[in-house]
Amino acid sequence: MESKLIIIRGNSGSGKTTTAKSLQNHLGHGTLLVSQDAVRREMLKVHDREGNLSIDLIRQIAEYGKDKCEFVIVEGILYKNRYGEMLNNLIQFYNQKTFTYYFDLPFEETVKRHNSSSKKMEFGEDSLRAWWNPQDYLGVDGEMILTYDRSQNDVLKLILNQLQK
């Protein structure tokens, strides 16, 4: 089995987690979802700082999925300056069988999406602003920039169509 790696990145509130979970549900059993928030906040309880423990654990979990799972999804804010080297190493590890997406939305749109999510009670607009890092592209071949004019359903269809090729 040749595994495919799907990387979904973007600012908080952009729709990454919703998209990743929908994609996992659609792709079915054996699809590994590696969520930055789950690894960093729930498993390790570490702050998102340079060199934090979650970087290596995300890599290890994603590497584990290669040749065991048809699809491995890595999703999170995943700032390029902290996670870029690890993500580029994963792309190489997956022999370029990688699909990379970045949600590039205006700040106001991320606030709107956040306020309609279950996380709205966990943190607010001040936190969103503090974490805001616009146009944080990885700059890898084939990176797809997803803009606010695409609905969640459009994004899901786009990714599924690309995986078929």
Backbone as CSV, one residue per row, in Angstrom:
resi,resn,N_x,N_y,N_z,CA_x,CA_y,CA_z,C_x,C_y,C_z
1,MET,0.853,-1.182,0.000,0.000,0.000,0.000,0.893,1.237,0.000
2,GLU,0.600,2.137,-0.904,1.324,3.405,-0.914,0.462,4.468,-0.245
3,SER,0.898,4.885,0.931,0.146,5.856,1.717,0.236,7.245,1.111
4,LYS,-0.815,8.026,1.349,-0.841,9.435,0.935,-0.931,10.296,2.185
5,LEU,-0.102,11.321,2.235,-0.083,12.262,3.345,-0.859,13.509,2.943
6,ILE,-1.763,13.931,3.813,-2.558,15.137,3.587,-2.230,16.103,4.722
7,ILE,-1.731,17.282,4.375,-1.389,18.297,5.368,-2.392,19.438,5.231
8,ILE,-3.071,19.766,6.335,-4.068,20.838,6.341,-3.653,21.855,7.405
9,ARG,-3.336,23.064,6.968,-2.828,24.102,7.866,-3.635,25.380,7.711
10,GLY,-3.457,26.292,8.656,-4.100,27.593,8.591,-4.273,28.152,9.990
11,ASN,-4.728,29.380,10.047,-4.934,30.037,11.326,-6.065,29.395,12.117
12,SER,-6.065,29.663,13.412,-7.125,29.177,14.285,-8.475,29.697,13.782
13,GLY,-9.459,28.812,13.772,-10.794,29.206,13.350,-11.033,29.161,11.861
14,SER,-10.062,28.663,11.092,-10.215,28.693,9.633,-10.998,27.512,9.074
15,GLY,-11.131,26.445,9.842,-11.883,25.281,9.364,-11.042,24.033,9.176
16,LYS,-9.808,24.063,9.620,-8.892,22.931,9.442,-9.411,21.647,10.080
17,THR,-9.750,21.745,11.355,-10.156,20.557,12.109,-11.461,20.001,11.570
18,THR,-12.409,20.870,11.274,-13.685,20.435,10.702,-13.445,19.710,9.388
19,THR,-12.602,20.289,8.540,-12.286,19.674,7.248,-11.593,18.335,7.439
20,ALA,-10.605,18.288,8.337,-9.843,17.055,8.555,-10.738,15.934,9.071
21,LYS,-11.626,16.254,10.009,-12.533,15.235,10.554,-13.524,14.760,9.492
22,SER,-14.047,15.675,8.689,-14.962,15.292,7.598,-14.238,14.401,6.595
23,LEU,-13.016,14.766,6.294,-12.218,13.986,5.350,-11.959,12.583,5.903
24,GLN,-11.588,12.501,7.166,-11.353,11.208,7.786,-12.627,10.350,7.747
25,ASN,-13.766,10.945,8.089,-15.030,10.211,8.044,-15.340,9.729,6.635
26,HIS,-15.077,10.570,5.647,-15.359,10.219,4.262,-14.419,9.116,3.756
27,LEU,-13.142,9.203,4.109,-12.155,8.228,3.626,-12.280,6.894,4.348
28,GLY,-12.832,6.914,5.555,-13.183,5.673,6.222,-12.127,5.063,7.123
29,HIS,-12.385,3.811,7.475,-11.560,3.072,8.427,-10.094,3.082,8.028
30,GLY,-9.249,3.167,9.024,-7.818,3.115,8.783,-7.208,4.433,8.336
31,THR,-8.006,5.507,8.295,-7.466,6.821,7.963,-6.966,7.444,9.267
32,LEU,-5.673,7.727,9.323,-5.052,8.263,10.532,-5.122,9.787,10.519
33,LEU,-5.712,10.350,11.560,-5.794,11.799,11.715,-4.879,12.208,12.865
34,VAL,-3.880,13.034,12.560,-2.939,13.541,13.556,-3.239,15.028,13.726
35,SER,-3.894,15.358,14.823,-4.285,16.734,15.087,-3.260,17.388,16.012
36,GLN,-2.718,18.516,15.574,-1.748,19.248,16.391,-2.325,19.531,17.780
37,ASP,-3.576,19.991,17.847,-4.189,20.304,19.135,-4.261,19.069,20.035
38,ALA,-4.638,17.929,19.473,-4.750,16.711,20.280,-3.384,16.305,20.824
39,VAL,-2.362,16.337,19.978,-1.025,15.935,20.413,-0.451,16.951,21.401
40,ARG,-0.501,18.214,21.043,0.153,19.244,21.851,-0.608,19.556,23.135
41,ARG,-1.909,19.799,23.009,-2.682,20.253,24.166,-3.208,19.115,25.027
42,GLU,-3.651,18.022,24.392,-4.279,16.953,25.159,-3.291,15.868,25.583
43,MET,-2.447,15.421,24.653,-1.528,14.339,24.991,-0.336,14.829,25.816
44,LEU,0.247,15.958,25.434,1.479,16.423,26.074,1.312,17.622,27.000
45,LYS,0.247,18.389,26.805,0.027,19.616,27.593,1.257,20.531,27.560
46,VAL,1.704,20.854,26.344,2.840,21.772,26.189,2.396,23.003,25.413
47,HIS,3.089,24.108,25.652,2.821,25.349,24.930,3.421,25.258,23.537
48,ASP,2.815,25.986,22.595,3.286,25.975,21.212,4.478,26.924,21.082
49,ARG,5.628,26.415,21.448,6.873,27.183,21.382,7.872,26.444,20.518
50,GLU,8.896,27.146,20.098,9.995,26.552,19.320,10.522,25.318,20.052
51,GLY,10.648,24.205,19.331,11.227,22.996,19.898,10.334,22.228,20.862
52,ASN,9.021,22.555,20.934,8.148,21.841,21.879,8.061,20.354,21.517
53,LEU,7.741,19.543,22.514,7.722,18.085,22.356,6.762,17.586,21.284
54,SER,5.711,18.350,20.992,4.708,17.862,20.039,5.246,17.756,18.614
55,ILE,6.240,18.551,18.283,6.764,18.537,16.906,7.251,17.146,16.541
56,ASP,8.081,16.572,17.396,8.633,15.252,17.115,7.568,14.161,17.211
57,LEU,6.635,14.300,18.152,5.599,13.277,18.287,4.643,13.290,17.087
58,ILE,4.292,14.462,16.590,3.462,14.542,15.375,4.164,13.814,14.235
59,ARG,5.463,14.076,14.081,6.248,13.411,13.019,6.228,11.895,13.202
60,GLN,6.469,11.446,14.433,6.524,10.007,14.687,5.184,9.323,14.413
61,ILE,4.098,9.946,14.817,2.775,9.357,14.575,2.489,9.310,13.070
62,ALA,2.807,10.396,12.372,2.573,10.436,10.919,3.449,9.402,10.199
63,GLU,4.683,9.244,10.648,5.556,8.235,10.044,5.025,6.824,10.308
64,TYR,4.485,6.606,11.487,3.901,5.309,11.831,2.824,4.912,10.809
65,GLY,2.031,5.884,10.369,0.932,5.590,9.451,1.357,5.184,8.056
66,LYS,2.596,5.550,7.660,3.044,5.225,6.299,3.087,3.710,6.110
67,ASP,2.506,3.251,5.027,2.429,1.840,4.641,1.499,1.016,5.539
68,LYS,0.863,1.661,6.532,-0.142,0.981,7.357,-1.537,1.541,7.057
69,CYS,-1.582,2.816,6.713,-2.845,3.505,6.442,-2.793,4.068,5.028
70,GLU,-3.898,3.979,4.326,-3.926,4.533,2.971,-3.780,6.052,3.016
71,PHE,-4.392,6.678,4.040,-4.346,8.135,4.164,-3.923,8.517,5.580
72,VAL,-3.008,9.487,5.652,-2.585,10.065,6.922,-2.806,11.567,6.807
73,ILE,-3.608,12.114,7.716,-3.933,13.542,7.711,-3.234,14.198,8.896
74,VAL,-2.440,15.225,8.624,-1.817,16.023,9.681,-2.448,17.400,9.598
75,GLU,-3.061,17.847,10.701,-3.732,19.144,10.661,-3.418,19.975,11.895
76,GLY,-3.369,21.290,11.665,-3.166,22.220,12.762,-2.706,23.569,12.236
77,ILE,-2.518,24.500,13.151,-1.955,25.789,12.750,-0.582,25.541,12.150
78,LEU,0.233,24.759,12.839,1.528,24.292,12.324,2.351,25.418,11.686
79,TYR,2.652,26.437,12.491,3.443,27.572,12.010,4.682,27.097,11.258
80,LYS,4.930,27.682,10.101,6.066,27.285,9.272,7.387,27.404,10.033
81,ASN,7.555,28.489,10.793,8.844,28.677,11.465,9.109,27.621,12.538
82,ARG,8.077,26.969,13.080,8.255,25.922,14.095,8.145,24.523,13.527
83,TYR,7.215,24.325,12.610,6.872,22.984,12.137,7.303,22.727,10.685
84,GLY,7.788,23.760,10.003,8.103,23.636,8.578,9.127,22.571,8.261
85,GLU,10.190,22.535,9.015,11.241,21.533,8.752,10.685,20.126,8.931
86,MET,9.924,19.909,10.001,9.332,18.600,10.252,8.361,18.222,9.125
87,LEU,7.531,19.177,8.689,6.573,18.895,7.622,7.293,18.599,6.308
88,ASN,8.340,19.345,6.008,9.120,19.066,4.796,9.765,17.688,4.868
89,ASN,10.232,17.289,6.051,10.798,15.944,6.220,9.728,14.875,6.002
90,LEU,8.508,15.130,6.476,7.417,14.173,6.244,7.096,14.057,4.756
91,ILE,7.090,15.178,4.058,6.823,15.162,2.615,7.851,14.271,1.912
92,GLN,9.114,14.401,2.292,10.167,13.544,1.723,9.936,12.083,2.117
93,PHE,9.593,11.853,3.381,9.369,10.506,3.901,8.250,9.804,3.128
94,TYR,7.247,10.571,2.716,6.124,10.024,1.949,6.390,10.039,0.445
95,ASN,7.641,10.199,0.070,8.043,10.165,-1.341,7.199,11.081,-2.210
96,GLN,6.927,12.282,-1.695,6.152,13.288,-2.424,4.689,12.919,-2.642
97,LYS,4.224,11.801,-2.096,2.796,11.436,-2.201,2.034,12.252,-1.151
98,THR,2.089,13.560,-1.331,1.571,14.484,-0.330,0.654,15.510,-0.969
99,PHE,-0.389,15.859,-0.241,-1.347,16.875,-0.654,-1.360,17.917,0.459
100,THR,-0.991,19.143,0.123,-0.810,20.184,1.126,-1.799,21.317,0.892
101,TYR,-2.501,21.708,1.969,-3.537,22.743,1.880,-3.301,23.779,2.971
102,TYR,-3.550,25.033,2.613,-3.430,26.124,3.578,-4.675,27.002,3.487
103,PHE,-5.391,27.130,4.605,-6.552,28.016,4.669,-6.061,29.451,4.819
104,ASP,-6.260,30.248,3.798,-5.830,31.645,3.800,-7.078,32.526,3.819
105,LEU,-7.529,32.840,5.033,-8.774,33.585,5.202,-8.509,34.915,5.883
106,PRO,-9.345,35.914,5.616,-9.227,37.173,6.365,-9.510,36.925,7.850
107,PHE,-8.905,37.738,8.707,-9.088,37.594,10.152,-10.566,37.583,10.530
108,GLU,-11.339,38.481,9.935,-12.757,38.590,10.263,-13.495,37.279,9.976
109,GLU,-13.110,36.590,8.912,-13.753,35.321,8.555,-13.397,34.228,9.572
110,THR,-12.151,34.214,10.061,-11.789,33.208,11.058,-12.564,33.448,12.357
111,VAL,-12.776,34.719,12.706,-13.573,35.039,13.909,-14.999,34.528,13.723
112,LYS,-15.574,34.767,12.553,-16.936,34.329,12.251,-17.043,32.796,12.344
113,ARG,-16.086,32.108,11.728,-16.106,30.639,11.754,-15.887,30.118,13.173
114,HIS,-14.963,30.755,13.891,-14.697,30.342,15.276,-15.949,30.486,16.133
115,ASN,-16.661,31.583,15.965,-17.852,31.842,16.775,-18.988,30.870,16.485
116,SER,-18.906,30.155,15.365,-19.932,29.156,15.060,-19.436,27.741,15.394
117,SER,-18.269,27.632,16.047,-17.709,26.313,16.364,-17.863,25.997,17.846
118,SER,-17.579,24.747,18.176,-17.667,24.308,19.575,-16.552,24.907,20.427
119,LYS,-15.506,25.420,19.809,-14.384,25.987,20.564,-14.617,27.424,21.005
120,LYS,-15.761,27.987,20.625,-15.993,29.408,20.935,-15.987,29.691,22.427
121,MET,-16.286,28.690,23.243,-16.285,28.887,24.691,-14.878,28.730,25.288
122,GLU,-13.954,28.105,24.539,-12.597,27.873,25.040,-11.725,29.129,24.967
123,PHE,-11.885,29.909,23.906,-11.088,31.118,23.727,-11.818,32.059,22.787
124,GLY,-11.418,33.329,22.814,-12.133,34.337,22.046,-11.274,35.067,21.036
125,GLU,-11.794,36.200,20.597,-11.155,36.978,19.542,-9.751,37.454,19.917
126,ASP,-9.529,37.786,21.195,-8.198,38.232,21.617,-7.151,37.146,21.387
127,SER,-7.501,35.906,21.711,-6.577,34.795,21.473,-6.361,34.582,19.985
128,LEU,-7.447,34.631,19.218,-7.315,34.478,17.766,-6.341,35.515,17.203
129,ARG,-6.464,36.749,17.687,-5.589,37.821,17.210,-4.135,37.575,17.623
130,ALA,-3.928,37.094,18.836,-2.568,36.831,19.323,-1.889,35.719,18.521
131,TRP,-2.664,34.747,18.074,-2.108,33.622,17.312,-2.040,33.899,15.815
132,TRP,-2.656,34.969,15.366,-2.813,35.265,13.941,-1.455,35.353,13.236
133,ASN,-1.316,34.613,12.150,-0.078,34.606,11.367,-0.467,34.441,9.898
134,PRO,-0.791,35.559,9.223,-1.329,35.467,7.861,-0.305,34.986,6.829
135,GLN,-0.826,34.329,5.814,-0.040,33.877,4.654,1.208,33.098,5.055
136,ASP,1.030,32.173,5.972,2.129,31.353,6.483,2.300,30.094,5.616
137,TYR,2.492,30.315,4.331,2.577,29.203,3.375,3.852,28.391,3.605
138,LEU,3.763,27.078,3.356,4.956,26.231,3.404,5.829,26.479,2.183
139,GLY,5.192,26.797,1.056,5.950,27.041,-0.169,6.444,25.762,-0.826
140,VAL,5.730,24.662,-0.629,6.116,23.392,-1.245,5.351,23.206,-2.556
141,ASP,5.885,22.377,-3.422,5.225,22.092,-4.693,3.809,21.589,-4.452
142,GLY,2.871,22.153,-5.187,1.490,21.691,-5.131,0.686,22.210,-3.957
143,GLU,1.260,23.054,-3.123,0.500,23.588,-1.985,-0.711,24.348,-2.518
144,MET,-1.867,23.995,-2.019,-3.116,24.602,-2.475,-3.570,25.627,-1.437
145,ILE,-3.821,26.832,-1.895,-4.288,27.893,-1.016,-5.811,27.916,-1.068
146,LEU,-6.443,27.744,0.092,-7.905,27.713,0.179,-8.380,29.064,0.698
147,THR,-9.234,29.716,-0.053,-9.701,31.053,0.304,-11.116,31.008,0.866
148,TYR,-11.547,32.125,1.437,-12.822,32.181,2.162,-14.035,31.942,1.271
149,ASP,-13.885,32.060,-0.038,-15.035,31.885,-0.921,-15.381,30.416,-1.180
150,ARG,-14.610,29.499,-0.603,-14.916,28.065,-0.730,-15.618,27.595,0.549
151,SER,-16.749,26.956,0.392,-17.460,26.407,1.549,-16.711,25.165,2.042
152,GLN,-17.055,24.710,3.247,-16.460,23.479,3.779,-16.708,22.324,2.812
153,ASN,-17.912,22.278,2.260,-18.246,21.208,1.328,-17.406,21.295,0.053
154,ASP,-17.195,22.527,-0.447,-16.353,22.722,-1.637,-14.923,22.242,-1.370
155,VAL,-14.404,22.576,-0.192,-13.043,22.181,0.169,-12.941,20.662,0.236
156,LEU,-13.916,20.019,0.878,-13.923,18.568,0.977,-13.944,17.925,-0.412
157,LYS,-14.814,18.414,-1.285,-14.888,17.883,-2.659,-13.572,18.076,-3.401
158,LEU,-12.965,19.243,-3.251,-11.692,19.540,-3.905,-10.622,18.530,-3.481
159,ILE,-10.496,18.322,-2.173,-9.473,17.401,-1.662,-9.750,15.982,-2.147
160,LEU,-10.996,15.538,-2.043,-11.339,14.188,-2.494,-11.041,13.999,-3.979
161,ASN,-11.336,15.013,-4.789,-11.031,14.928,-6.227,-9.541,14.823,-6.459
162,GLN,-8.741,15.576,-5.712,-7.289,15.521,-5.895,-6.728,14.185,-5.462
163,LEU,-7.303,13.575,-4.449,-6.823,12.271,-3.981,-7.098,11.169,-4.998
164,GLN,-8.102,11.358,-5.858,-8.458,10.353,-6.866,-7.461,10.291,-8.009
165,LYS,-6.732,11.394,-8.215,-5.839,11.470,-9.385,-4.610,10.607,-9.242
